[in-house]
Amino acid sequence: MLFLIAYGMKREPECYSGFFEALDSLGQCLEICPGVTLCYSLVSAAVIASELRPYLCAEDRLVVTQMYRGHCAGLLNEAQKNMIRLHISQDPSEAIELQLPRRLSRAARRSSAL
């Protein structure tokens, strides 16, 4: 699963070495810009957040969002685009729509009731 992880850190950069080690341990990571990283990981957004949270102070901010095909856009370099192409998931709501039976028309329901 591909995640976009955004973080705002208030302390000096050297205070966050544990955060970045934990981030790298979660899977393949690629920095988009300072404070924003793409991460391909096999765990959920909640697990990623819980693994990173201990390295942040109360004033810091963290957002972890799973990315789905067709639900993101931006201006990225080729390496960043390639990572997204390789790892982005299908929108789960599209998979559900494909599995739902189509509603029968009124005429079809009448004929199937007979």
C-alpha positions as CSV (number, residue, x, y, z in Angstrom):
1,M,0.0,0.0,0.0
2,L,1.2,3.5,-0.8
3,F,1.0,6.2,1.8
4,L,1.6,9.9,1.8
5,I,3.1,10.9,5.1
6,A,3.1,14.6,6.1
7,Y,4.8,15.9,9.2
8,G,5.6,19.2,10.8
9,M,8.4,19.3,13.3
10,K,9.0,22.1,15.7
11,R,12.3,21.0,17.3
12,E,15.8,21.0,15.8
13,P,16.3,18.4,13.0
14,E,18.8,16.3,15.0
15,C,16.1,15.6,17.6
16,Y,14.3,13.5,15.0
17,S,16.8,10.8,14.0
18,G,14.6,8.1,15.7
19,F,11.6,9.3,13.6
20,F,13.4,8.9,10.3
21,E,14.9,5.5,11.3
22,A,11.4,4.4,12.2
23,L,10.0,5.8,8.9
24,D,12.7,3.9,6.9
25,S,12.0,0.7,8.8
26,L,8.3,0.8,7.6
27,G,9.1,0.2,3.9
28,Q,10.4,1.9,0.8
29,C,10.3,5.7,1.4
30,L,10.9,8.6,-0.9
31,E,10.9,12.2,0.2
32,I,8.7,14.5,-1.9
33,C,9.7,17.7,-0.2
34,P,10.7,18.6,3.3
35,G,7.9,17.3,5.6
36,V,6.3,15.0,3.0
37,T,7.3,11.4,2.2
38,L,5.8,8.6,0.1
39,C,6.0,5.3,1.8
40,Y,5.3,1.8,0.4
41,S,4.4,-0.4,3.3
42,L,2.4,-3.5,4.1
43,V,0.9,-2.1,7.3
44,S,-2.0,0.3,7.8
45,A,-2.0,4.1,8.2
46,A,-2.9,3.6,11.9
47,V,0.2,1.3,12.4
48,I,2.4,3.8,10.6
49,A,1.2,6.6,12.8
50,S,1.6,4.6,15.9
51,E,5.2,3.7,15.0
52,L,6.1,7.3,14.3
53,R,4.2,9.1,17.0
54,P,6.6,8.2,19.9
55,Y,9.4,10.3,18.1
56,L,7.3,13.4,18.0
57,C,6.5,16.1,20.6
58,A,3.1,17.5,21.4
59,E,3.7,20.5,19.1
60,D,4.6,18.4,16.1
61,R,2.0,17.3,13.5
62,L,1.6,14.0,11.6
63,V,-0.8,12.9,8.9
64,V,-0.7,9.5,7.2
65,T,-3.0,8.9,4.2
66,Q,-3.3,5.9,2.0
67,M,-3.2,6.8,-1.7
68,Y,-5.6,5.3,-4.3
69,R,-5.5,5.3,-8.1
70,G,-7.6,8.2,-9.5
71,H,-7.7,10.1,-6.2
72,C,-4.5,12.1,-6.2
73,A,-2.7,14.6,-8.4
74,G,0.3,16.8,-8.2
75,L,3.6,18.0,-9.7
76,L,6.3,15.5,-9.1
77,N,9.7,14.4,-10.6
78,E,10.0,11.2,-12.6
79,A,11.3,9.1,-9.6
80,Q,8.4,10.2,-7.5
81,K,5.9,9.4,-10.3
82,N,7.5,6.0,-10.9
83,M,7.1,5.1,-7.2
84,I,3.5,6.0,-7.3
85,R,2.9,4.0,-10.6
86,L,4.6,1.0,-9.1
87,H,2.8,0.9,-5.7
88,I,-0.5,2.8,-5.8
89,S,-3.6,0.7,-5.0
90,Q,-7.0,0.5,-6.7
91,D,-9.7,2.4,-4.9
92,P,-11.5,-0.2,-2.7
93,S,-14.9,1.4,-3.4
94,E,-14.4,0.6,-7.1
95,A,-13.9,-3.0,-6.3
96,I,-17.0,-3.1,-4.2
97,E,-19.1,-1.5,-7.0
98,L,-17.9,-4.2,-9.4
99,Q,-19.1,-6.9,-7.0
100,L,-22.5,-5.5,-6.3
101,P,-25.4,-7.0,-8.3
102,R,-27.1,-4.6,-10.7
103,R,-30.6,-3.5,-9.6
104,L,-33.3,-5.1,-11.7
105,S,-35.7,-2.9,-13.6
106,R,-39.3,-2.9,-12.4
107,A,-40.3,-5.1,-15.4
108,A,-37.6,-7.6,-14.7
109,R,-38.6,-7.8,-11.0
110,R,-42.3,-8.5,-12.1
111,S,-41.3,-11.2,-14.5
112,S,-38.9,-12.9,-12.0
113,A,-41.7,-12.8,-9.3
114,L,-44.0,-14.8,-11.6
